[in-house]
Amino acid sequence: MRTKKRLLYLLCSVFLLLGLFLGCASRDDELESAPGSTSEADEALAKAEQVMADAGVEINFRDLQGLGSLADLRQVLPSPLEIAVLEDEQIDEAVDSLYAVLDALGQPVSPAAPILRLGGEVSRSDLAMVHLHLGYLYVLGAIARLERVKGDLYEIEFPDEGEFDPDDPSVYRFRLTEQGQARIDEVSRNPNAEAGDFLQLFSPEQRQAVLDALRLLVDAEVVVEADPRFGIPDEERHAVVTAIYRRDALFHLVESLKIAQDIIPELEEALEKLFDTVGEYLARDMLDQIKEWGFRIDNEAEVIARIESLMQ
């Protein structure tokens, strides 16, 4: 129940200003079919919302009433341990249903077909909500994968309640544990160490989690080269199902901002906090670390340039 509430409070916090601007307490107060919407889109959105409710990550605008201000992002984000209990199948189904909404609204999203620009007849509030849902679900999926297999090698740092540093805007950070750092340091002292010496410190499941998480967060194409000498018989790449996960977290957070800032500019600050958490303090920091440990990043320049452009 605590997990469900914290996840709900995050999403409610980000949409507080949007909800107040719309002047409604729930989607039930809107038209039965939003302007520019379709019955197919409404049905797909209802399904996605139900799946998210079952997983504990739903939004209900009725719950926004009584909130006084936009909550500190770091105080409402769930901890990695709370995220790890979510089931991949629930997140997958919610993501798939939300893409069905975009498809039904004539807003197809795929790497080969970037999202169309908005027309005035499409419900912008619905689209902003869908993109924010998607971006957040991608983040949940990435952290869940990392957290479940971390062992004693690494951890996802998260400030304990009451220990938030106002001068440190980060929330999640990928860090080696004390034991993990000791192992990396031991390999680093070997002047003849190869990439495989570092990579074999990670279990196959841990390497896969790294590959998948960075694909979900920023569409990074990270590769582990095959080297049987170190127990890596085949090349390893992300295993994210791209038929479901068409883009990445950063893409959808940007799209939500593009839409929402036309409705109420004050929403930009809240979304920028999510950009910083996803792009700079988790993905960028993680990329900088893993390339020192033998992981190959095929599109590193492209990904870094994209993150930096959004952080300006």
For each residue, the residues with C-beta under 8 A, 3 or more apart:
1: 4 5
2: 5 6 82
3: 6 7 56 78 82 85
4: 1 7 8 56 57
5: 1 2 8 9
6: 2 3 9 10 76 77 78 82
7: 3 4 10 11 56 57 78 82
8: 4 5 11 12 56 57 58 59 60 63
9: 5 6 12 13 71 76
10: 6 7 13 14 71 73 76 77 78 136
11: 7 8 14 15 57 58 59 132 133 136
12: 8 9 15 16 19 59 60 63 64 67
13: 9 10 16 67 70 71 73 76 270
14: 10 11 70 132 267 270 271 274
15: 11 12 18 19 59 61 64 129 132
16: 12 13 19 20 64 67 69 70
17: 20 21 70 264 266 267 270
18: 15 21 22 125 128 129 260 263 264 267
19: 12 15 16 22 24 25 61 64
20: 16 17 23 64
21: 17 18 263 264
22: 18 19 61 125 263
23: 20
24: 19 27 29 30 61
25: 19 29 61 62 64 65
26: 29 60 61 62
27: 24 30 61
28:
29: 24 25 26
30: 24 27 34
31: 34 35
32: 42
33: 37 38 39 42
34: 30 31 37 42 123 125 126
35: 31 121 122 123
36: 105 119 121 122 123
37: 33 34 41 42 105 122 123 126
38: 33 41 42 104 105
39: 33 42 43
40: 43 44 100 104
41: 37 38 44 45 101 104 105 126
42: 32 33 34 37 38 39 45 46
43: 39 40 46 47
44: 40 41 47 48 97 98 100 101 103 104
45: 41 42 48 49 97 98 101 126 130
46: 42 43 49 50
47: 43 44 50 51 97 100
48: 44 45 51 52 94 97 98 100 101 130 133
49: 45 46 52 53 58 59
50: 46 47 53 54
51: 47 48 54 55 90 93 94 97
52: 48 49 55 56 57 58 59 94 133 137
53: 49 50 56 58
54: 50 51 90
55: 51 52 58 86 87 90 91 94
56: 3 4 7 8 52 53 86
57: 4 7 8 11 52 86 94 136 137 140
58: 8 11 49 52 53 55
59: 8 11 12 15 49 52 129 133
60: 8 12 26 63
61: 15 19 22 24 25 26 27 64
62: 25 26 65
63: 8 12 60
64: 12 15 16 19 20 25 61 67
65: 25 62
66:
67: 12 13 16 64 71
68:
69: 16
70: 13 14 16 17 269 270
71: 9 10 13 67 75 76
72: 75 76 164
73: 10 13 76 77 171 270 273 274 277
74: 77 159 164 169 171
75: 71 72 161 164
76: 6 9 10 13 71 72 73
77: 6 10 73 74 158 171 172 277
78: 3 6 7 10 82 83
79: 82 83 158
80: 83 84 143 146 147 155 156 158 172
81: 84 85 147
82: 2 3 6 7 78 79 85
83: 78 79 80 86 140 143 144 147
84: 80 81 143 144 147 148
85: 3 81 82
86: 55 56 57 83 90 91 140 144
87: 55 90 91
88: 91 92 141 144
89: 92 93
90: 51 54 55 86 87 93 94
91: 55 86 87 88 94 95 137 140 141 144
92: 88 89 95 96 241 244
93: 51 89 90 96 97
94: 48 51 52 55 57 90 91 97 98 133 137
95: 91 92 98 99 134 137 138 141 244 245
96: 92 93 99 100 244
97: 44 45 47 48 51 93 94 100 101
98: 44 45 48 94 95 101 102 130 133 134 137
99: 95 96 102 103 109 134 244 246
100: 40 44 47 48 96 97 103 104
101: 41 44 45 48 97 98 104 105 126 130
102: 98 99 105 107 108 109 115 127 130
103: 44 99 100 106 107 108
104: 38 40 41 44 100 101
105: 36 37 38 41 101 102 122 123 126 127
106: 103 116 122
107: 102 103 115 116 122 127
108: 102 103 113 115 116
109: 99 102 113 114 115 246 247
110: 113 246 247
111: 246 247
112:
113: 108 109 110
114: 109
115: 102 107 108 109 255
116: 106 107 108
117:
118: 122 124 127 259
119: 36 122
120:
121: 35 36
122: 35 36 37 105 106 107 118 119 126 127
123: 34 35 36 37 105 126 127
124: 118 127 128 259 260 262 263
125: 18 22 34 128 129 263
126: 34 37 41 45 101 105 122 123 129 130
127: 102 105 107 118 122 123 124 130 131 255 259
128: 18 124 125 131 132 256 259 260 263
129: 15 18 59 125 126 132 133 256
130: 45 48 98 101 102 126 127 133 134
131: 127 128 134 135 252 253 255 256 259
132: 11 14 15 128 129 135 136 252 253 256 260 271
133: 11 48 52 59 94 98 129 130 136 137
134: 95 98 99 130 131 137 138 247 252
135: 131 132 138 139 249 250 251 252 253 256 274 278
136: 10 11 57 132 133 139 140 249 274
137: 52 57 91 94 95 98 133 134 140 141
138: 95 134 135 141 142 216 217 245 248 249 252
139: 135 136 142 143 216 217 249 277 278
140: 57 83 86 91 136 137 143 144
141: 88 91 95 137 138 144 145 216 245
142: 138 139 145 146 212 213 214 216 217 249 282
143: 80 83 84 139 140 146 147 156 172 213
144: 83 84 86 88 91 140 141 147 148
145: 141 142 148 149 208 209 212 213 216
146: 80 142 143 149 150 154 156 174 209 210 213
147: 80 81 83 84 143 144 150 156
148: 84 144 145 209
149: 145 146 203 205 206 208 209
150: 146 147 153 154 155 156 206
151: 154 203 206
152: 177 179 180
153: 150 176 177 179 180 183 201 202 203 206
154: 146 150 151 174 175 176 177 180 206
155: 80 150 175 176 177
156: 80 143 146 147 150 172 173 174 175
157: 172 173 174 175
158: 77 79 80 171 172
159: 74 163 164 165 171
160: 163
161: 75
162:
163: 159 160
164: 72 74 75 159
165: 159 168
166:
167:
168: 165
169: 74 273 276 281
170: 173 276 277 281
171: 73 74 77 158 159 277 281
172: 77 80 143 156 157 158 277 281 282
173: 156 157 170 281 282 285
174: 146 154 156 157 282 285 286 289
175: 154 155 156 157
176: 153 154 155 180 181 184 289
177: 152 153 154 155 180 181
178: 181 182
179: 152 153 182 183
180: 152 153 154 176 177 183 184 201
181: 176 177 178 184 185
182: 178 179 185 186
183: 153 179 180 186 187 201
184: 176 180 181 187 188 198 201 293
185: 181 182 188 189
186: 182 183 189 190
187: 183 184 190 193 197 198 201
188: 184 185 193
189: 185 186
190: 186 187 193 197
191:
192:
193: 187 188 190 197 198
194: 197 227 230 294
195: 198 199 225 227 293 294
196: 199 200 227 229 230 232 294
197: 187 190 193 194 200 201 230 294
198: 184 187 193 195 201 292 293 294
199: 195 196 202 207 224 227 230 232 293 294 295
200: 196 197 230 231 232
201: 153 180 183 184 187 197 198 293
202: 153 199 206 207 210 293
203: 149 151 153 206 207
204: 207 208 236
205: 149 208 209
206: 149 150 151 153 154 202 203 209 210
207: 199 202 203 204 210 211 224 236 295
208: 145 149 204 205 211 212 236 238 239
209: 145 146 148 149 205 206 212 213
210: 146 202 206 207 213 214 222 286 290 295
211: 207 208 214 215 222 223 224 236 237 238 239
212: 142 145 208 209 215 216 238 239 240
213: 142 143 145 146 209 210 216 217 286
214: 142 210 211 217 218 220 222 238 283 286 287 290
215: 211 212 219 220 221 222 238 240 245 248
216: 138 139 141 142 145 212 213 240 245 248 249
217: 138 139 142 213 214 220 248 249 250 278 279 282 283
218: 214 248 249 250 278 279 283 303 306 307
219: 215 247 248 250 251 299 303
220: 214 215 217 283 287 297 299 300 303
221: 215 237 238 297 298 299
222: 210 211 214 215 237 238 290 295 296 297 298
223: 211 235 236 237 295 296 297 298
224: 199 207 211 232 235 236 237 294 295 296
225: 195 232 235 294 296
226: 232 233 234 235 236
227: 194 195 196 199 230 232
228: 231 232 233
229: 196
230: 194 196 197 199 200 227
231: 200 228
232: 196 199 200 224 225 226 227 228 236
233: 226 228
234: 226
235: 223 224 225 226
236: 204 207 208 211 223 224 226 232
237: 211 221 222 223 224
238: 208 211 212 214 215 221 222
239: 208 211 212
240: 212 215 216 245
241: 92 244 245
242: 245 246
243: 246
244: 92 95 96 99 241
245: 95 138 141 215 216 240 241 242 248
246: 99 109 110 111 242 243
247: 109 110 111 134 219 251 252
248: 138 215 216 217 218 219 245 251 252
249: 135 136 138 139 142 216 217 218 252 253 278
250: 135 217 218 219 253 254 275 278 279 283 306 307 310
251: 135 219 247 248 254 255
252: 131 132 134 135 138 247 248 249 255 256
253: 131 132 135 249 250 256 257 271 274 275 278
254: 250 251 257 258 275 310
255: 115 127 131 251 252 258 259
256: 128 129 131 132 135 252 253 259 260 271
257: 253 254 260 261 267 268 271 272 275
258: 254 255 261 262
259: 118 124 127 128 131 255 256 262 263
260: 18 124 128 132 256 257 263 264 267 268 271
261: 257 258 264 265 267 268
262: 124 258 259
263: 18 21 22 124 125 128 259 260 267
264: 17 18 21 260 261 267
265: 261 268
266: 17 269
267: 14 17 18 257 260 261 263 264 270 271
268: 257 260 261 265 271 272
269: 70 266 272 273
270: 13 14 17 70 73 267 273 274
271: 14 132 253 256 257 260 267 268 274 275
272: 257 268 269 275 276
273: 73 169 269 270 276 277
274: 14 73 135 136 253 270 271 277 278
275: 250 253 254 257 271 272 278 279 280 310 311
276: 169 170 272 273 279 280 281 311
277: 73 77 139 170 171 172 273 274 280 281 282
278: 135 139 217 218 249 250 253 274 275 282 283
279: 217 218 250 275 276 282 283 284 307 310 311
280: 275 276 277 283 284 285 307 311
281: 169 170 171 172 173 276 277 284 285
282: 142 172 173 174 217 277 278 279 285 286
283: 214 217 218 220 250 278 279 280 286 287 303 307
284: 279 280 281 287 288 304 307
285: 173 174 280 281 282 288 289
286: 174 210 213 214 282 283 289 290
287: 214 220 283 284 290 291 297 300 303 304
288: 284 285 291 292
289: 174 176 285 286 292 293
290: 210 214 222 286 287 293 295 297
291: 287 288 295 296 297 300
292: 198 288 289
293: 184 195 198 199 201 202 289 290
294: 194 195 196 197 198 199 224 225
295: 199 207 210 222 223 224 290 291
296: 222 223 224 225 291
297: 220 221 222 223 287 290 291 300 303
298: 221 222 223
299: 219 220 221 302 303
300: 220 287 291 297 303 304
301: 304 305
302: 299 305 306
303: 218 219 220 283 287 297 299 300 306 307
304: 284 287 300 301 307 308
305: 301 302 308 309
306: 218 250 302 303 309 310
307: 218 250 279 280 283 284 303 304 310 311
308: 304 305 311 312
309: 305 306 312
310: 250 254 275 279 306 307
311: 275 276 279 280 307 308
312: 308 309
